[in-house]
């Protein structure tokens, strides 16, 4: 599954969209991660979003040991 995150200003107007791809983090946790660039008031910004599944670090270790 791929997720999208919409960045909105205080008026609710969309100023950017980030696409989040599934990711296995170096820590062993699983989740989603995405980066992107957007422009606000003439200035360029780069941002990132990270979603980590709670409890996924231990689950990955337990699954590996069970095999």
PDB file with one MODEL, atoms N, CA, C and O in Angstrom:
MODEL        1
ATOM      1  N   UNK A   1       0.847  -1.174   0.000  1.00  0.00           N
ATOM      2  CA  UNK A   1       0.000   0.000   0.000  1.00  0.00           C
ATOM      3  C   UNK A   1       0.893   1.238   0.000  1.00  0.00           C
ATOM      4  O   UNK A   1       1.906   1.275   0.699  1.00  0.00           O
ATOM      5  N   UNK A   2       0.529   2.228  -0.765  1.00  0.00           N
ATOM      6  CA  UNK A   2       1.215   3.523  -0.804  1.00  0.00           C
ATOM      7  C   UNK A   2       0.265   4.562  -0.220  1.00  0.00           C
ATOM      8  O   UNK A   2      -0.928   4.550  -0.522  1.00  0.00           O
ATOM      9  N   UNK A   3       0.787   5.462   0.616  1.00  0.00           N
ATOM     10  CA  UNK A   3      -0.016   6.498   1.262  1.00  0.00           C
ATOM     11  C   UNK A   3       0.378   7.869   0.736  1.00  0.00           C
ATOM     12  O   UNK A   3       1.503   8.059   0.275  1.00  0.00           O
ATOM     13  N   UNK A   4      -0.541   8.824   0.802  1.00  0.00           N
ATOM     14  CA  UNK A   4      -0.220  10.211   0.483  1.00  0.00           C
ATOM     15  C   UNK A   4      -0.587  11.084   1.675  1.00  0.00           C
ATOM     16  O   UNK A   4      -1.581  10.845   2.360  1.00  0.00           O
ATOM     17  N   UNK A   5       0.237  12.102   1.907  1.00  0.00           N
ATOM     18  CA  UNK A   5       0.018  13.065   2.984  1.00  0.00           C
ATOM     19  C   UNK A   5      -0.115  14.431   2.341  1.00  0.00           C
ATOM     20  O   UNK A   5       0.760  14.853   1.584  1.00  0.00           O
ATOM     21  N   UNK A   6      -1.202  15.124   2.636  1.00  0.00           N
ATOM     22  CA  UNK A   6      -1.416  16.471   2.113  1.00  0.00           C
ATOM     23  C   UNK A   6      -1.039  17.486   3.176  1.00  0.00           C
ATOM     24  O   UNK A   6      -1.529  17.420   4.303  1.00  0.00           O
ATOM     25  N   UNK A   7      -0.166  18.432   2.821  1.00  0.00           N
ATOM     26  CA  UNK A   7       0.234  19.518   3.715  1.00  0.00           C
ATOM     27  C   UNK A   7      -0.683  20.703   3.410  1.00  0.00           C
ATOM     28  O   UNK A   7      -0.792  21.135   2.262  1.00  0.00           O
ATOM     29  N   UNK A   8      -1.339  21.221   4.444  1.00  0.00           N
ATOM     30  CA  UNK A   8      -2.285  22.330   4.252  1.00  0.00           C
ATOM     31  C   UNK A   8      -1.882  23.531   5.105  1.00  0.00           C
ATOM     32  O   UNK A   8      -1.304  23.386   6.182  1.00  0.00           O
ATOM     33  N   UNK A   9      -2.200  24.712   4.599  1.00  0.00           N
ATOM     34  CA  UNK A   9      -1.941  25.921   5.387  1.00  0.00           C
ATOM     35  C   UNK A   9      -3.095  26.140   6.362  1.00  0.00           C
ATOM     36  O   UNK A   9      -4.030  25.340   6.410  1.00  0.00           O
ATOM     37  N   UNK A  10      -3.033  27.220   7.137  1.00  0.00           N
ATOM     38  CA  UNK A  10      -4.066  27.463   8.143  1.00  0.00           C
ATOM     39  C   UNK A  10      -5.426  27.814   7.556  1.00  0.00           C
ATOM     40  O   UNK A  10      -6.412  27.892   8.289  1.00  0.00           O
ATOM     41  N   UNK A  11      -5.494  28.028   6.232  1.00  0.00           N
ATOM     42  CA  UNK A  11      -6.772  28.263   5.548  1.00  0.00           C
ATOM     43  C   UNK A  11      -7.320  26.983   4.929  1.00  0.00           C
ATOM     44  O   UNK A  11      -8.378  27.000   4.300  1.00  0.00           O
ATOM     45  N   UNK A  12      -6.610  25.880   5.104  1.00  0.00           N
ATOM     46  CA  UNK A  12      -7.057  24.605   4.554  1.00  0.00           C
ATOM     47  C   UNK A  12      -6.647  24.375   3.110  1.00  0.00           C
ATOM     48  O   UNK A  12      -7.040  23.377   2.506  1.00  0.00           O
ATOM     49  N   UNK A  13      -5.862  25.285   2.549  1.00  0.00           N
ATOM     50  CA  UNK A  13      -5.409  25.149   1.165  1.00  0.00           C
ATOM     51  C   UNK A  13      -4.220  24.192   1.107  1.00  0.00           C
ATOM     52  O   UNK A  13      -3.297  24.283   1.915  1.00  0.00           O
ATOM     53  N   UNK A  14      -4.255  23.278   0.145  1.00  0.00           N
ATOM     54  CA  UNK A  14      -3.155  22.341  -0.029  1.00  0.00           C
ATOM     55  C   UNK A  14      -1.926  23.074  -0.558  1.00  0.00           C
ATOM     56  O   UNK A  14      -2.013  23.816  -1.537  1.00  0.00           O
ATOM     57  N   UNK A  15      -0.782  22.865   0.091  1.00  0.00           N
ATOM     58  CA  UNK A  15       0.467  23.483  -0.363  1.00  0.00           C
ATOM     59  C   UNK A  15       1.481  22.441  -0.809  1.00  0.00           C
ATOM     60  O   UNK A  15       2.538  22.782  -1.341  1.00  0.00           O
ATOM     61  N   UNK A  16       1.157  21.163  -0.590  1.00  0.00           N
ATOM     62  CA  UNK A  16       2.059  20.103  -1.029  1.00  0.00           C
ATOM     63  C   UNK A  16       1.526  18.730  -0.675  1.00  0.00           C
ATOM     64  O   UNK A  16       0.675  18.574   0.200  1.00  0.00           O
ATOM     65  N   UNK A  17       2.047  17.743  -1.375  1.00  0.00           N
ATOM     66  CA  UNK A  17       1.661  16.355  -1.145  1.00  0.00           C
ATOM     67  C   UNK A  17       2.932  15.515  -1.079  1.00  0.00           C
ATOM     68  O   UNK A  17       3.812  15.641  -1.930  1.00  0.00           O
ATOM     69  N   UNK A  18       3.023  14.662  -0.071  1.00  0.00           N
ATOM     70  CA  UNK A  18       4.148  13.735   0.052  1.00  0.00           C
ATOM     71  C   UNK A  18       3.615  12.320  -0.139  1.00  0.00           C
ATOM     72  O   UNK A  18       2.539  11.981   0.354  1.00  0.00           O
ATOM     73  N   UNK A  19       4.374  11.498  -0.857  1.00  0.00           N
ATOM     74  CA  UNK A  19       4.014  10.103  -1.077  1.00  0.00           C
ATOM     75  C   UNK A  19       4.838   9.252  -0.118  1.00  0.00           C
ATOM     76  O   UNK A  19       6.060   9.383  -0.052  1.00  0.00           O
ATOM     77  N   UNK A  20       4.161   8.379   0.623  1.00  0.00           N
ATOM     78  CA  UNK A  20       4.829   7.514   1.589  1.00  0.00           C
ATOM     79  C   UNK A  20       4.853   6.084   1.057  1.00  0.00           C
ATOM     80  O   UNK A  20       3.823   5.515   0.696  1.00  0.00           O
ATOM     81  N   UNK A  21       6.055   5.525   1.019  1.00  0.00           N
ATOM     82  CA  UNK A  21       6.258   4.156   0.566  1.00  0.00           C
ATOM     83  C   UNK A  21       6.478   3.259   1.793  1.00  0.00           C
ATOM     84  O   UNK A  21       6.972   3.736   2.814  1.00  0.00           O
ATOM     85  N   UNK A  22       6.124   1.984   1.711  1.00  0.00           N
ATOM     86  CA  UNK A  22       6.433   1.071   2.805  1.00  0.00           C
ATOM     87  C   UNK A  22       7.943   1.024   3.039  1.00  0.00           C
ATOM     88  O   UNK A  22       8.728   1.110   2.094  1.00  0.00           O
ATOM     89  N   UNK A  23       8.343   0.888   4.301  1.00  0.00           N
ATOM     90  CA  UNK A  23       9.775   0.891   4.618  1.00  0.00           C
ATOM     91  C   UNK A  23      10.057  -0.027   5.794  1.00  0.00           C
ATOM     92  O   UNK A  23       9.307  -0.060   6.770  1.00  0.00           O
ATOM     93  N   UNK A  24      11.149  -0.769   5.685  1.00  0.00           N
ATOM     94  CA  UNK A  24      11.700  -1.526   6.817  1.00  0.00           C
ATOM     95  C   UNK A  24      12.862  -0.687   7.335  1.00  0.00           C
ATOM     96  O   UNK A  24      13.886  -0.569   6.662  1.00  0.00           O
ATOM     97  N   UNK A  25      12.717  -0.108   8.514  1.00  0.00           N
ATOM     98  CA  UNK A  25      13.725   0.777   9.076  1.00  0.00           C
ATOM     99  C   UNK A  25      14.922  -0.021   9.588  1.00  0.00           C
ATOM    100  O   UNK A  25      14.802  -1.206   9.897  1.00  0.00           O
ATOM    101  N   UNK A  26      16.066   0.635   9.674  1.00  0.00           N
ATOM    102  CA  UNK A  26      17.297  -0.008  10.144  1.00  0.00           C
ATOM    103  C   UNK A  26      17.143  -0.537  11.573  1.00  0.00           C
ATOM    104  O   UNK A  26      17.846  -1.465  11.970  1.00  0.00           O
ATOM    105  N   UNK A  27      16.241   0.041  12.330  1.00  0.00           N
ATOM    106  CA  UNK A  27      16.006  -0.392  13.715  1.00  0.00           C
ATOM    107  C   UNK A  27      15.289  -1.735  13.791  1.00  0.00           C
ATOM    108  O   UNK A  27      15.233  -2.363  14.849  1.00  0.00           O
ATOM    109  N   UNK A  28      14.740  -2.169  12.653  1.00  0.00           N
ATOM    110  CA  UNK A  28      13.963  -3.404  12.626  1.00  0.00           C
ATOM    111  C   UNK A  28      12.462  -3.148  12.601  1.00  0.00           C
ATOM    112  O   UNK A  28      11.681  -4.071  12.374  1.00  0.00           O
ATOM    113  N   UNK A  29      12.052  -1.905  12.833  1.00  0.00           N
ATOM    114  CA  UNK A  29      10.642  -1.547  12.788  1.00  0.00           C
ATOM    115  C   UNK A  29      10.171  -1.437  11.338  1.00  0.00           C
ATOM    116  O   UNK A  29      10.970  -1.260  10.419  1.00  0.00           O
ATOM    117  N   UNK A  30       8.853  -1.547  11.159  1.00  0.00           N
ATOM    118  CA  UNK A  30       8.242  -1.385   9.838  1.00  0.00           C
ATOM    119  C   UNK A  30       7.320  -0.173   9.848  1.00  0.00           C
ATOM    120  O   UNK A  30       6.823   0.243  10.894  1.00  0.00           O
ATOM    121  N   UNK A  31       7.102   0.383   8.659  1.00  0.00           N
ATOM    122  CA  UNK A  31       6.189   1.508   8.554  1.00  0.00           C
ATOM    123  C   UNK A  31       6.217   2.121   7.176  1.00  0.00           C
ATOM    124  O   UNK A  31       6.335   1.416   6.174  1.00  0.00           O
ATOM    125  N   UNK A  32       6.108   3.444   7.126  1.00  0.00           N
ATOM    126  CA  UNK A  32       6.073   4.199   5.871  1.00  0.00           C
ATOM    127  C   UNK A  32       6.976   5.413   5.991  1.00  0.00           C
ATOM    128  O   UNK A  32       7.160   5.960   7.078  1.00  0.00           O
ATOM    129  N   UNK A  33       7.538   5.831   4.858  1.00  0.00           N
ATOM    130  CA  UNK A  33       8.446   6.969   4.865  1.00  0.00           C
ATOM    131  C   UNK A  33       8.361   7.683   3.519  1.00  0.00           C
ATOM    132  O   UNK A  33       8.256   7.044   2.472  1.00  0.00           O
ATOM    133  N   UNK A  34       8.406   9.005   3.558  1.00  0.00           N
ATOM    134  CA  UNK A  34       8.414   9.780   2.327  1.00  0.00           C
ATOM    135  C   UNK A  34       9.054  11.135   2.535  1.00  0.00           C
ATOM    136  O   UNK A  34       9.024  11.693   3.631  1.00  0.00           O
ATOM    137  N   UNK A  35       9.636  11.660   1.460  1.00  0.00           N
ATOM    138  CA  UNK A  35      10.222  12.998   1.477  1.00  0.00           C
ATOM    139  C   UNK A  35       9.699  13.774   0.283  1.00  0.00           C
ATOM    140  O   UNK A  35       9.227  13.189  -0.692  1.00  0.00           O
ATOM    141  N   UNK A  36       9.785  15.079   0.365  1.00  0.00           N
ATOM    142  CA  UNK A  36       9.358  15.902  -0.757  1.00  0.00           C
ATOM    143  C   UNK A  36       9.743  17.351  -0.551  1.00  0.00           C
ATOM    144  O   UNK A  36      10.156  17.765   0.531  1.00  0.00           O
ATOM    145  N   UNK A  37       9.593  18.106  -1.624  1.00  0.00           N
ATOM    146  CA  UNK A  37       9.888  19.544  -1.589  1.00  0.00           C
ATOM    147  C   UNK A  37       8.613  20.304  -1.915  1.00  0.00           C
ATOM    148  O   UNK A  37       7.791  19.855  -2.714  1.00  0.00           O
ATOM    149  N   UNK A  38       8.461  21.470  -1.281  1.00  0.00           N
ATOM    150  CA  UNK A  38       7.322  22.327  -1.569  1.00  0.00           C
ATOM    151  C   UNK A  38       7.721  23.776  -1.413  1.00  0.00           C
ATOM    152  O   UNK A  38       8.753  24.099  -0.824  1.00  0.00           O
ATOM    153  N   UNK A  39       6.889  24.636  -1.949  1.00  0.00           N
ATOM    154  CA  UNK A  39       7.178  26.071  -1.915  1.00  0.00           C
ATOM    155  C   UNK A  39       6.115  26.782  -1.100  1.00  0.00           C
ATOM    156  O   UNK A  39       4.918  26.583  -1.309  1.00  0.00           O
ATOM    157  N   UNK A  40       6.567  27.620  -0.159  1.00  0.00           N
ATOM    158  CA  UNK A  40       5.679  28.417   0.683  1.00  0.00           C
ATOM    159  C   UNK A  40       6.137  29.862   0.646  1.00  0.00           C
ATOM    160  O   UNK A  40       7.281  30.168   0.984  1.00  0.00           O
ATOM    161  N   UNK A  41       5.255  30.738   0.240  1.00  0.00           N
ATOM    162  CA  UNK A  41       5.546  32.171   0.199  1.00  0.00           C
ATOM    163  C   UNK A  41       6.867  32.469  -0.502  1.00  0.00           C
ATOM    164  O   UNK A  41       7.648  33.301  -0.038  1.00  0.00           O
ATOM    165  N   UNK A  42       7.114  31.789  -1.620  1.00  0.00           N
ATOM    166  CA  UNK A  42       8.301  32.032  -2.416  1.00  0.00           C
ATOM    167  C   UNK A  42       9.567  31.349  -1.935  1.00  0.00           C
ATOM    168  O   UNK A  42      10.615  31.477  -2.569  1.00  0.00           O
ATOM    169  N   UNK A  43       9.491  30.629  -0.829  1.00  0.00           N
ATOM    170  CA  UNK A  43      10.657  29.916  -0.302  1.00  0.00           C
ATOM    171  C   UNK A  43      10.449  28.418  -0.469  1.00  0.00           C
ATOM    172  O   UNK A  43       9.337  27.911  -0.318  1.00  0.00           O
ATOM    173  N   UNK A  44      11.554  27.707  -0.788  1.00  0.00           N
ATOM    174  CA  UNK A  44      11.467  26.258  -0.974  1.00  0.00           C
ATOM    175  C   UNK A  44      11.842  25.539   0.315  1.00  0.00           C
ATOM    176  O   UNK A  44      12.772  25.923   1.025  1.00  0.00           O
ATOM    177  N   UNK A  45      11.086  24.487   0.588  1.00  0.00           N
ATOM    178  CA  UNK A  45      11.305  23.677   1.782  1.00  0.00           C
ATOM    179  C   UNK A  45      11.378  22.209   1.394  1.00  0.00           C
ATOM    180  O   UNK A  45      10.813  21.789   0.384  1.00  0.00           O
ATOM    181  N   UNK A  46      12.071  21.452   2.197  1.00  0.00           N
ATOM    182  CA  UNK A  46      12.110  20.006   2.043  1.00  0.00           C
ATOM    183  C   UNK A  46      11.596  19.416   3.346  1.00  0.00           C
ATOM    184  O   UNK A  46      11.964  19.863   4.432  1.00  0.00           O
ATOM    185  N   UNK A  47      10.737  18.403   3.225  1.00  0.00           N
ATOM    186  CA  UNK A  47      10.181  17.801   4.429  1.00  0.00           C
ATOM    187  C   UNK A  47      10.154  16.289   4.329  1.00  0.00           C
ATOM    188  O   UNK A  47      10.385  15.709   3.268  1.00  0.00           O
ATOM    189  N   UNK A  48       9.870  15.671   5.451  1.00  0.00           N
ATOM    190  CA  UNK A  48       9.749  14.221   5.471  1.00  0.00           C
ATOM    191  C   UNK A  48       8.681  13.811   6.466  1.00  0.00           C
ATOM    192  O   UNK A  48       8.410  14.510   7.442  1.00  0.00           O
ATOM    193  N   UNK A  49       8.082  12.659   6.196  1.00  0.00           N
ATOM    194  CA  UNK A  49       7.078  12.086   7.088  1.00  0.00           C
ATOM    195  C   UNK A  49       7.462  10.640   7.329  1.00  0.00           C
ATOM    196  O   UNK A  49       7.846   9.922   6.406  1.00  0.00           O
ATOM    197  N   UNK A  50       7.354  10.224   8.576  1.00  0.00           N
ATOM    198  CA  UNK A  50       7.694   8.852   8.964  1.00  0.00           C
ATOM    199  C   UNK A  50       6.550   8.319   9.821  1.00  0.00           C
ATOM    200  O   UNK A  50       6.163   8.946  10.807  1.00  0.00           O
ATOM    201  N   UNK A  51       6.019   7.180   9.449  1.00  0.00           N
ATOM    202  CA  UNK A  51       5.015   6.486  10.251  1.00  0.00           C
ATOM    203  C   UNK A  51       5.606   5.142  10.645  1.00  0.00           C
ATOM    204  O   UNK A  51       6.023   4.371   9.780  1.00  0.00           O
ATOM    205  N   UNK A  52       5.647   4.856  11.927  1.00  0.00           N
ATOM    206  CA  UNK A  52       6.225   3.604  12.405  1.00  0.00           C
ATOM    207  C   UNK A  52       5.126   2.793  13.079  1.00  0.00           C
ATOM    208  O   UNK A  52       4.422   3.288  13.960  1.00  0.00           O
ATOM    209  N   UNK A  53       4.990   1.543  12.653  1.00  0.00           N
ATOM    210  CA  UNK A  53       3.999   0.652  13.245  1.00  0.00           C
ATOM    211  C   UNK A  53       4.431   0.317  14.677  1.00  0.00           C
ATOM    212  O   UNK A  53       5.520  -0.213  14.896  1.00  0.00           O
ATOM    213  N   UNK A  54       3.586   0.625  15.628  1.00  0.00           N
ATOM    214  CA  UNK A  54       3.894   0.371  17.032  1.00  0.00           C
ATOM    215  C   UNK A  54       3.989  -1.138  17.254  1.00  0.00           C
ATOM    216  O   UNK A  54       3.092  -1.891  16.876  1.00  0.00           O
ATOM    217  N   UNK A  55       5.077  -1.561  17.867  1.00  0.00           N
ATOM    218  CA  UNK A  55       5.283  -2.971  18.159  1.00  0.00           C
ATOM    219  C   UNK A  55       5.868  -3.783  17.016  1.00  0.00           C
ATOM    220  O   UNK A  55       6.067  -4.989  17.162  1.00  0.00           O
ATOM    221  N   UNK A  56       6.150  -3.151  15.878  1.00  0.00           N
ATOM    222  CA  UNK A  56       6.644  -3.906  14.722  1.00  0.00           C
ATOM    223  C   UNK A  56       8.100  -4.334  14.877  1.00  0.00           C
ATOM    224  O   UNK A  56       8.519  -5.299  14.238  1.00  0.00           O
ATOM    225  N   UNK A  57       8.870  -3.656  15.695  1.00  0.00           N
ATOM    226  CA  UNK A  57      10.272  -4.026  15.879  1.00  0.00           C
ATOM    227  C   UNK A  57      10.389  -5.408  16.517  1.00  0.00           C
ATOM    228  O   UNK A  57      11.144  -6.256  16.040  1.00  0.00           O
ATOM    229  N   UNK A  58       9.660  -5.626  17.569  1.00  0.00           N
ATOM    230  CA  UNK A  58       9.657  -6.932  18.229  1.00  0.00           C
ATOM    231  C   UNK A  58       9.024  -8.013  17.375  1.00  0.00           C
ATOM    232  O   UNK A  58       9.447  -9.168  17.424  1.00  0.00           O
ATOM    233  N   UNK A  59       7.997  -7.648  16.579  1.00  0.00           N
ATOM    234  CA  UNK A  59       7.297  -8.625  15.744  1.00  0.00           C
ATOM    235  C   UNK A  59       8.220  -9.172  14.670  1.00  0.00           C
ATOM    236  O   UNK A  59       8.191 -10.367  14.379  1.00  0.00           O
ATOM    237  N   UNK A  60       9.047  -8.302  14.072  1.00  0.00           N
ATOM    238  CA  UNK A  60       9.972  -8.748  13.025  1.00  0.00           C
ATOM    239  C   UNK A  60      11.012  -9.708  13.577  1.00  0.00           C
ATOM    240  O   UNK A  60      11.381 -10.671  12.905  1.00  0.00           O
ATOM    241  N   UNK A  61      11.488  -9.462  14.783  1.00  0.00           N
ATOM    242  CA  UNK A  61      12.484 -10.325  15.412  1.00  0.00           C
ATOM    243  C   UNK A  61      11.857 -11.674  15.744  1.00  0.00           C
ATOM    244  O   UNK A  61      12.468 -12.717  15.506  1.00  0.00           O
ATOM    245  N   UNK A  62      10.654 -11.663  16.287  1.00  0.00           N
ATOM    246  CA  UNK A  62       9.976 -12.910  16.653  1.00  0.00           C
ATOM    247  C   UNK A  62       9.683 -13.752  15.413  1.00  0.00           C
ATOM    248  O   UNK A  62       9.820 -14.975  15.447  1.00  0.00           O
ATOM    249  N   UNK A  63       9.274 -13.096  14.303  1.00  0.00           N
ATOM    250  CA  UNK A  63       8.992 -13.818  13.076  1.00  0.00           C
ATOM    251  C   UNK A  63      10.259 -14.469  12.519  1.00  0.00           C
ATOM    252  O   UNK A  63      10.209 -15.600  12.037  1.00  0.00           O
ATOM    253  N   UNK A  64      11.396 -13.766  12.580  1.00  0.00           N
ATOM    254  CA  UNK A  64      12.655 -14.292  12.072  1.00  0.00           C
ATOM    255  C   UNK A  64      13.093 -15.508  12.887  1.00  0.00           C
ATOM    256  O   UNK A  64      13.579 -16.485  12.317  1.00  0.00           O
ATOM    257  N   UNK A  65      12.929 -15.463  14.201  1.00  0.00           N
ATOM    258  CA  UNK A  65      13.354 -16.567  15.058  1.00  0.00           C
ATOM    259  C   UNK A  65      12.464 -17.792  14.871  1.00  0.00           C
ATOM    260  O   UNK A  65      12.917 -18.922  15.056  1.00  0.00           O
ATOM    261  N   UNK A  66      11.188 -17.574  14.500  1.00  0.00           N
ATOM    262  CA  UNK A  66      10.246 -18.684  14.330  1.00  0.00           C
ATOM    263  C   UNK A  66      10.558 -19.491  13.075  1.00  0.00           C
ATOM    264  O   UNK A  66      10.164 -20.652  12.977  1.00  0.00           O
ATOM    265  N   UNK A  67      11.259 -18.894  12.118  1.00  0.00           N
ATOM    266  CA  UNK A  67      11.551 -19.591  10.845  1.00  0.00           C
ATOM    267  C   UNK A  67      12.674 -20.509  10.951  1.00  0.00           C
ATOM    268  O   UNK A  67      13.034 -21.160   9.971  1.00  0.00           O
TER     269      UNK A  67
ENDMDL
END
